[in-house]
């Protein structure tokens, strides 16, 4: 078998590691529409508690992906 992490699992680990490059990756995931912020926040709160700075940092992470304007 080949073990793989789902995007949400990867996001949780990246927040756990709390490295600058991981936060950049999380922002890219958010903008690409591959990060379920609510699910990731829920998992982080379970394991770290709602007062953990990593939880707040994920809450404050850049805006979600914007859809490109429709072609006329």
Beta strands, then each sheet from edge to edge (+ up, - down):
end
